[in-house]
Amino acid sequence: MKKTVLAILLLALAGCAALAPSKRDIARKSVGVDTKQQLLAALGGPDDAMRMGLVEQWTYHARDGEVMFVIIGDQVTLQASDDLLKFEP
């Protein structure tokens, strides 16, 4: 019984991950977004948020990584993906 429940839970978690949007999906939904309210309307609330004064970093988890937005005041100023932030000489 416990093994069956565990297997069902693992399958459900795997299914949720597969349903998550890709980085490309998130980027497409955010085209033309200039304000925090527009970003909320397009993508919903962030999965992670960090705030330092007027500067906020919102992170959305995708099935293939993360997409981050930097917001200053009410203006979305930067969009980046975790693969763009990796440094390889």
N, CA, C and O atoms as CSV, one atom per row, in Angstrom:
chain,resi,resn,atom,element,x,y,z
A,1,MET,N,N,0.817,-1.189,0.000
A,1,MET,CA,C,0.000,0.000,0.000
A,1,MET,C,C,0.867,1.262,0.000
A,1,MET,O,O,0.617,2.191,-0.768
A,2,LYS,N,N,1.886,1.291,0.865
A,2,LYS,CA,C,2.758,2.465,0.943
A,2,LYS,C,C,3.520,2.675,-0.366
A,2,LYS,O,O,3.720,3.809,-0.803
A,3,LYS,N,N,3.943,1.572,-0.984
A,3,LYS,CA,C,4.674,1.677,-2.248
A,3,LYS,C,C,3.770,2.222,-3.347
A,3,LYS,O,O,4.215,2.999,-4.191
A,4,THR,N,N,2.519,1.823,-3.339
A,4,THR,CA,C,1.579,2.304,-4.350
A,4,THR,C,C,1.348,3.800,-4.192
A,4,THR,O,O,1.351,4.537,-5.178
A,5,VAL,N,N,1.148,4.250,-2.966
A,5,VAL,CA,C,0.933,5.681,-2.699
A,5,VAL,C,C,2.173,6.471,-3.094
A,5,VAL,O,O,2.063,7.534,-3.704
A,6,LEU,N,N,3.346,5.963,-2.753
A,6,LEU,CA,C,4.589,6.635,-3.114
A,6,LEU,C,C,4.749,6.723,-4.629
A,6,LEU,O,O,5.162,7.759,-5.151
A,7,ALA,N,N,4.426,5.651,-5.329
A,7,ALA,CA,C,4.526,5.649,-6.788
A,7,ALA,C,C,3.567,6.663,-7.403
A,7,ALA,O,O,3.922,7.364,-8.351
A,8,ILE,N,N,2.362,6.741,-6.868
A,8,ILE,CA,C,1.379,7.711,-7.373
A,8,ILE,C,C,1.867,9.135,-7.134
A,8,ILE,O,O,1.738,9.987,-8.013
A,9,LEU,N,N,2.419,9.399,-5.969
A,9,LEU,CA,C,2.938,10.732,-5.656
A,9,LEU,C,C,4.092,11.110,-6.581
A,9,LEU,O,O,4.158,12.242,-7.060
A,10,LEU,N,N,4.993,10.178,-6.830
A,10,LEU,CA,C,6.125,10.446,-7.718
A,10,LEU,C,C,5.658,10.718,-9.147
A,10,LEU,O,O,6.189,11.608,-9.811
A,11,LEU,N,N,4.683,9.968,-9.617
A,11,LEU,CA,C,4.131,10.199,-10.954
A,11,LEU,C,C,3.438,11.548,-11.040
A,11,LEU,O,O,3.540,12.239,-12.054
A,12,ALA,N,N,2.734,11.927,-9.981
A,12,ALA,CA,C,2.053,13.226,-9.966
A,12,ALA,C,C,3.070,14.361,-10.000
A,12,ALA,O,O,2.872,15.345,-10.714
A,13,LEU,N,N,4.148,14.241,-9.244
A,13,LEU,CA,C,5.195,15.274,-9.251
A,13,LEU,C,C,5.875,15.365,-10.608
A,13,LEU,O,O,6.159,16.462,-11.089
A,14,ALA,N,N,6.134,14.232,-11.222
A,14,ALA,CA,C,6.749,14.234,-12.553
A,14,ALA,C,C,5.810,14.875,-13.570
A,14,ALA,O,O,6.256,15.594,-14.464
A,15,GLY,N,N,4.534,14.619,-13.437
A,15,GLY,CA,C,3.554,15.219,-14.332
A,15,GLY,C,C,3.485,16.726,-14.168
A,15,GLY,O,O,3.350,17.446,-15.157
A,16,CYS,N,N,3.574,17.215,-12.943
A,16,CYS,CA,C,3.558,18.654,-12.696
A,16,CYS,C,C,4.766,19.327,-13.333
A,16,CYS,O,O,4.646,20.407,-13.912
A,17,ALA,N,N,5.915,18.700,-13.229
A,17,ALA,CA,C,7.125,19.272,-13.821
A,17,ALA,C,C,7.007,19.329,-15.336
A,17,ALA,O,O,7.474,20.280,-15.963
A,18,ALA,N,N,6.391,18.325,-15.921
A,18,ALA,CA,C,6.240,18.302,-17.377
A,18,ALA,C,C,5.248,19.359,-17.849
A,18,ALA,O,O,5.344,19.836,-18.980
A,19,LEU,N,N,4.297,19.728,-16.995
A,19,LEU,CA,C,3.301,20.732,-17.359
A,19,LEU,C,C,3.813,22.160,-17.167
A,19,LEU,O,O,3.209,23.107,-17.671
A,20,ALA,N,N,4.904,22.319,-16.455
A,20,ALA,CA,C,5.451,23.659,-16.223
A,20,ALA,C,C,5.843,24.280,-17.562
A,20,ALA,O,O,6.266,23.574,-18.477
A,21,PRO,N,N,5.704,25.593,-17.675
A,21,PRO,CA,C,6.079,26.244,-18.937
A,21,PRO,C,C,7.592,26.206,-19.145
A,21,PRO,O,O,8.360,26.044,-18.196
A,22,SER,N,N,7.996,26.356,-20.383
A,22,SER,CA,C,9.429,26.438,-20.691
A,22,SER,C,C,9.873,27.889,-20.548
A,22,SER,O,O,9.046,28.791,-20.416
A,23,LYS,N,N,11.180,28.102,-20.574
A,23,LYS,CA,C,11.712,29.465,-20.528
A,23,LYS,C,C,11.203,30.263,-21.726
A,23,LYS,O,O,10.900,31.450,-21.608
A,24,ARG,N,N,11.114,29.611,-22.861
A,24,ARG,CA,C,10.625,30.264,-24.081
A,24,ARG,C,C,9.161,30.692,-23.909
A,24,ARG,O,O,8.780,31.779,-24.341
A,25,ASP,N,N,8.335,29.836,-23.276
A,25,ASP,CA,C,6.930,30.177,-23.028
A,25,ASP,C,C,6.823,31.416,-22.137
A,25,ASP,O,O,6.032,32.320,-22.406
A,26,ILE,N,N,7.621,31.443,-21.087
A,26,ILE,CA,C,7.602,32.579,-20.167
A,26,ILE,C,C,8.051,33.844,-20.896
A,26,ILE,O,O,7.439,34.900,-20.740
A,27,ALA,N,N,9.108,33.742,-21.686
A,27,ALA,CA,C,9.605,34.905,-22.423
A,27,ALA,C,C,8.553,35.418,-23.403
A,27,ALA,O,O,8.365,36.628,-23.534
A,28,ARG,N,N,7.875,34.515,-24.085
A,28,ARG,CA,C,6.836,34.928,-25.043
A,28,ARG,C,C,5.695,35.665,-24.349
A,28,ARG,O,O,5.193,36.667,-24.858
A,29,LYS,N,N,5.288,35.161,-23.182
A,29,LYS,CA,C,4.190,35.796,-22.448
A,29,LYS,C,C,4.578,37.168,-21.921
A,29,LYS,O,O,3.707,37.997,-21.654
A,30,SER,N,N,5.867,37.416,-21.770
A,30,SER,CA,C,6.309,38.680,-21.183
A,30,SER,C,C,6.701,39.731,-22.227
A,30,SER,O,O,7.157,40.817,-21.868
A,31,VAL,N,N,6.527,39.420,-23.506
A,31,VAL,CA,C,6.858,40.390,-24.555
A,31,VAL,C,C,5.963,41.618,-24.398
A,31,VAL,O,O,4.744,41.494,-24.273
A,32,GLY,N,N,6.567,42.785,-24.406
A,32,GLY,CA,C,5.828,44.038,-24.298
A,32,GLY,C,C,5.463,44.433,-22.881
A,32,GLY,O,O,4.798,45.449,-22.676
A,33,VAL,N,N,5.885,43.652,-21.905
A,33,VAL,CA,C,5.596,43.954,-20.502
A,33,VAL,C,C,6.564,45.026,-20.017
A,33,VAL,O,O,7.781,44.872,-20.117
A,34,ASP,N,N,6.003,46.121,-19.488
A,34,ASP,CA,C,6.844,47.214,-19.000
A,34,ASP,C,C,6.692,47.480,-17.510
A,34,ASP,O,O,7.592,48.046,-16.890
A,35,THR,N,N,5.559,47.078,-16.921
A,35,THR,CA,C,5.309,47.385,-15.520
A,35,THR,C,C,5.092,46.119,-14.708
A,35,THR,O,O,4.824,45.046,-15.249
A,36,LYS,N,N,5.216,46.272,-13.400
A,36,LYS,CA,C,5.013,45.153,-12.480
A,36,LYS,C,C,3.590,44.594,-12.629
A,36,LYS,O,O,3.399,43.378,-12.609
A,37,GLN,N,N,2.596,45.476,-12.776
A,37,GLN,CA,C,1.210,45.035,-12.915
A,37,GLN,C,C,1.021,44.230,-14.200
A,37,GLN,O,O,0.298,43.233,-14.210
A,38,GLN,N,N,1.663,44.659,-15.274
A,38,GLN,CA,C,1.572,43.917,-16.533
A,38,GLN,C,C,2.233,42.544,-16.403
A,38,GLN,O,O,1.736,41.558,-16.947
A,39,LEU,N,N,3.353,42.485,-15.684
A,39,LEU,CA,C,4.038,41.211,-15.477
A,39,LEU,C,C,3.169,40.261,-14.661
A,39,LEU,O,O,3.079,39.073,-14.971
A,40,LEU,N,N,2.529,40.789,-13.618
A,40,LEU,CA,C,1.618,39.967,-12.822
A,40,LEU,C,C,0.456,39.450,-13.668
A,40,LEU,O,O,0.054,38.294,-13.534
A,41,ALA,N,N,-0.078,40.298,-14.531
A,41,ALA,CA,C,-1.194,39.890,-15.388
A,41,ALA,C,C,-0.755,38.828,-16.395
A,41,ALA,O,O,-1.512,37.907,-16.702
A,42,ALA,N,N,0.464,38.958,-16.906
A,42,ALA,CA,C,0.951,38.033,-17.930
A,42,ALA,C,C,1.390,36.693,-17.355
A,42,ALA,O,O,1.126,35.646,-17.947
A,43,LEU,N,N,2.061,36.718,-16.198
A,43,LEU,CA,C,2.681,35.495,-15.668
A,43,LEU,C,C,2.182,35.072,-14.298
A,43,LEU,O,O,2.482,33.966,-13.849
A,44,GLY,N,N,1.433,35.922,-13.630
A,44,GLY,CA,C,1.060,35.626,-12.253
A,44,GLY,C,C,2.205,35.981,-11.322
A,44,GLY,O,O,3.212,36.546,-11.750
A,45,GLY,N,N,2.053,35.655,-10.073
A,45,GLY,CA,C,3.097,35.955,-9.102
A,45,GLY,C,C,4.344,35.122,-9.330
A,45,GLY,O,O,4.266,34.021,-9.875
A,46,PRO,N,N,5.499,35.640,-8.916
A,46,PRO,CA,C,6.753,34.910,-9.115
A,46,PRO,C,C,6.857,33.710,-8.181
A,46,PRO,O,O,6.185,33.649,-7.152
A,47,ASP,N,N,7.705,32.763,-8.555
A,47,ASP,CA,C,7.974,31.624,-7.690
A,47,ASP,C,C,8.901,32.029,-6.543
A,47,ASP,O,O,8.786,31.520,-5.428
A,48,ASP,N,N,9.804,32.936,-6.830
A,48,ASP,CA,C,10.704,33.496,-5.810
A,48,ASP,C,C,10.797,34.994,-6.049
A,48,ASP,O,O,10.771,35.460,-7.189
A,49,ALA,N,N,10.904,35.739,-4.959
A,49,ALA,CA,C,11.061,37.185,-5.086
A,49,ALA,C,C,12.054,37.663,-4.042
A,49,ALA,O,O,12.075,37.181,-2.909
A,50,MET,N,N,12.875,38.622,-4.449
A,50,MET,CA,C,13.844,39.220,-3.544
A,50,MET,C,C,13.724,40.735,-3.704
A,50,MET,O,O,13.605,41.237,-4.821
A,51,ARG,N,N,13.756,41.444,-2.608
A,51,ARG,CA,C,13.598,42.892,-2.668
A,51,ARG,C,C,14.711,43.565,-1.878
A,51,ARG,O,O,15.062,43.145,-0.776
A,52,MET,N,N,15.260,44.633,-2.480
A,52,MET,CA,C,16.271,45.444,-1.819
A,52,MET,C,C,15.952,46.897,-2.156
A,52,MET,O,O,16.331,47.391,-3.219
A,53,GLY,N,N,15.263,47.573,-1.258
A,53,GLY,CA,C,14.841,48.935,-1.533
A,53,GLY,C,C,13.833,48.954,-2.664
A,53,GLY,O,O,12.824,48.251,-2.615
A,54,LEU,N,N,14.101,49.757,-3.682
A,54,LEU,CA,C,13.200,49.853,-4.832
A,54,LEU,C,C,13.429,48.757,-5.864
A,54,LEU,O,O,12.650,48.620,-6.807
A,55,VAL,N,N,14.487,47.982,-5.693
A,55,VAL,CA,C,14.845,46.957,-6.672
A,55,VAL,C,C,14.310,45.599,-6.232
A,55,VAL,O,O,14.512,45.171,-5.095
A,56,GLU,N,N,13.625,44.930,-7.157
A,56,GLU,CA,C,13.113,43.593,-6.894
A,56,GLU,C,C,13.618,42.645,-7.980
A,56,GLU,O,O,13.805,43.043,-9.130
A,57,GLN,N,N,13.832,41.410,-7.604
A,57,GLN,CA,C,14.152,40.368,-8.576
A,57,GLN,C,C,13.076,39.299,-8.448
A,57,GLN,O,O,12.909,38.690,-7.391
A,58,TRP,N,N,12.355,39.083,-9.528
A,58,TRP,CA,C,11.327,38.065,-9.556
A,58,TRP,C,C,11.834,36.898,-10.386
A,58,TRP,O,O,12.349,37.092,-11.487
A,59,THR,N,N,11.689,35.693,-9.863
A,59,THR,CA,C,12.140,34.499,-10.564
A,59,THR,C,C,10.961,33.568,-10.805
A,59,THR,O,O,10.179,33.275,-9.901
A,60,TYR,N,N,10.857,33.115,-12.044
A,60,TYR,CA,C,9.845,32.142,-12.443
A,60,TYR,C,C,10.556,30.850,-12.816
A,60,TYR,O,O,11.485,30.854,-13.624
A,61,HIS,N,N,10.116,29.754,-12.228
A,61,HIS,CA,C,10.711,28.447,-12.515
A,61,HIS,C,C,10.058,27.850,-13.750
A,61,HIS,O,O,8.832,27.803,-13.854
A,62,ALA,N,N,10.869,27.404,-14.666
A,62,ALA,CA,C,10.405,26.736,-15.878
A,62,ALA,C,C,10.902,25.303,-15.847
A,62,ALA,O,O,11.754,24.956,-15.030
A,63,ARG,N,N,10.377,24.472,-16.729
A,63,ARG,CA,C,10.807,23.072,-16.738
A,63,ARG,C,C,12.250,22.934,-17.206
A,63,ARG,O,O,12.892,21.916,-16.949
A,64,ASP,N,N,12.764,23.954,-17.892
A,64,ASP,CA,C,14.134,23.889,-18.399
A,64,ASP,C,C,15.042,24.954,-17.796
A,64,ASP,O,O,16.068,25.296,-18.384
A,65,GLY,N,N,14.679,25.477,-16.639
A,65,GLY,CA,C,15.527,26.455,-15.967
A,65,GLY,C,C,14.712,27.533,-15.273
A,65,GLY,O,O,13.617,27.274,-14.774
A,66,GLU,N,N,15.251,28.734,-15.245
A,66,GLU,CA,C,14.599,29.855,-14.583
A,66,GLU,C,C,14.667,31.086,-15.468
A,66,GLU,O,O,15.585,31.248,-16.272
A,67,VAL,N,N,13.663,31.958,-15.300
A,67,VAL,CA,C,13.663,33.258,-15.961
A,67,VAL,C,C,13.528,34.300,-14.862
A,67,VAL,O,O,12.641,34.208,-14.014
A,68,MET,N,N,14.415,35.293,-14.881
A,68,MET,CA,C,14.432,36.322,-13.853
A,68,MET,C,C,14.116,37.688,-14.449
A,68,MET,O,O,14.521,38.012,-15.565
A,69,PHE,N,N,13.385,38.470,-13.677
A,69,PHE,CA,C,13.055,39.833,-14.064
A,69,PHE,C,C,13.541,40.765,-12.973
A,69,PHE,O,O,13.347,40.490,-11.789
A,70,VAL,N,N,14.168,41.860,-13.356
A,70,VAL,CA,C,14.578,42.884,-12.414
A,70,VAL,C,C,13.596,44.036,-12.564
A,70,VAL,O,O,13.360,44.530,-13.667
A,71,ILE,N,N,13.031,44.452,-11.441
A,71,ILE,CA,C,12.035,45.516,-11.419
A,71,ILE,C,C,12.565,46.635,-10.541
A,71,ILE,O,O,12.975,46.406,-9.403
A,72,ILE,N,N,12.553,47.837,-11.076
A,72,ILE,CA,C,12.953,49.011,-10.300
A,72,ILE,C,C,11.728,49.892,-10.166
A,72,ILE,O,O,11.199,50.398,-11.155
A,73,GLY,N,N,11.281,50.069,-8.921
A,73,GLY,CA,C,10.040,50.799,-8.696
A,73,GLY,C,C,8.898,49.980,-9.258
A,73,GLY,O,O,8.566,48.923,-8.723
A,74,ASP,N,N,8.297,50.460,-10.329
A,74,ASP,CA,C,7.206,49.759,-10.986
A,74,ASP,C,C,7.602,49.282,-12.381
A,74,ASP,O,O,6.804,48.637,-13.061
A,75,GLN,N,N,8.826,49.592,-12.815
A,75,GLN,CA,C,9.260,49.299,-14.188
A,75,GLN,C,C,10.074,48.005,-14.271
A,75,GLN,O,O,11.032,47.799,-13.526
A,76,VAL,N,N,9.663,47.148,-15.195
A,76,VAL,CA,C,10.443,45.937,-15.484
A,76,VAL,C,C,11.602,46.386,-16.360
A,76,VAL,O,O,11.390,46.900,-17.458
A,77,THR,N,N,12.822,46.195,-15.880
A,77,THR,CA,C,13.984,46.741,-16.576
A,77,THR,C,C,14.858,45.697,-17.257
A,77,THR,O,O,15.621,46.029,-18.165
A,78,LEU,N,N,14.758,44.437,-16.830
A,78,LEU,CA,C,15.663,43.421,-17.356
A,78,LEU,C,C,15.014,42.065,-17.256
A,78,LEU,O,O,14.326,41.757,-16.282
A,79,GLN,N,N,15.238,41.259,-18.268
A,79,GLN,CA,C,14.809,39.857,-18.250
A,79,GLN,C,C,16.047,39.026,-18.547
A,79,GLN,O,O,16.798,39.337,-19.471
A,80,ALA,N,N,16.263,37.971,-17.769
A,80,ALA,CA,C,17.424,37.105,-17.995
A,80,ALA,C,C,17.034,35.668,-17.710
A,80,ALA,O,O,16.087,35.395,-16.973
A,81,SER,N,N,17.773,34.770,-18.302
A,81,SER,CA,C,17.565,33.347,-18.110
A,81,SER,C,C,18.811,32.783,-17.445
A,81,SER,O,O,19.911,33.301,-17.640
A,82,ASP,N,N,18.645,31.730,-16.666
A,82,ASP,CA,C,19.797,31.177,-15.946
A,82,ASP,C,C,20.903,30.723,-16.874
A,82,ASP,O,O,22.070,30.773,-16.485
A,83,ASP,N,N,20.594,30.282,-18.083
A,83,ASP,CA,C,21.655,29.862,-18.993
A,83,ASP,C,C,22.442,31.055,-19.539
A,83,ASP,O,O,23.588,30.894,-19.959
A,84,LEU,N,N,21.846,32.240,-19.540
A,84,LEU,CA,C,22.572,33.428,-19.970
A,84,LEU,C,C,23.539,33.910,-18.901
A,84,LEU,O,O,24.477,34.651,-19.196
A,85,LEU,N,N,23.315,33.494,-17.666
A,85,LEU,CA,C,24.134,33.963,-16.552
A,85,LEU,C,C,25.337,33.069,-16.277
A,85,LEU,O,O,26.179,33.408,-15.446
A,86,LYS,N,N,25.428,31.934,-16.963
A,86,LYS,CA,C,26.563,31.026,-16.764
A,86,LYS,C,C,27.757,31.548,-17.554
A,86,LYS,O,O,27.636,31.916,-18.723
A,87,PHE,N,N,28.890,31.572,-16.907
A,87,PHE,CA,C,30.108,32.054,-17.562
A,87,PHE,C,C,30.959,30.861,-17.948
A,87,PHE,O,O,31.341,30.053,-17.101
A,88,GLU,N,N,31.252,30.759,-19.232
A,88,GLU,CA,C,32.143,29.701,-19.719
A,88,GLU,C,C,33.184,30.323,-20.621
A,88,GLU,O,O,32.856,30.778,-21.717
A,89,PRO,N,N,34.449,30.352,-20.180
A,89,PRO,CA,C,35.500,30.972,-20.993
A,89,PRO,C,C,35.807,30.177,-22.247
A,89,PRO,O,O,36.669,30.571,-23.032
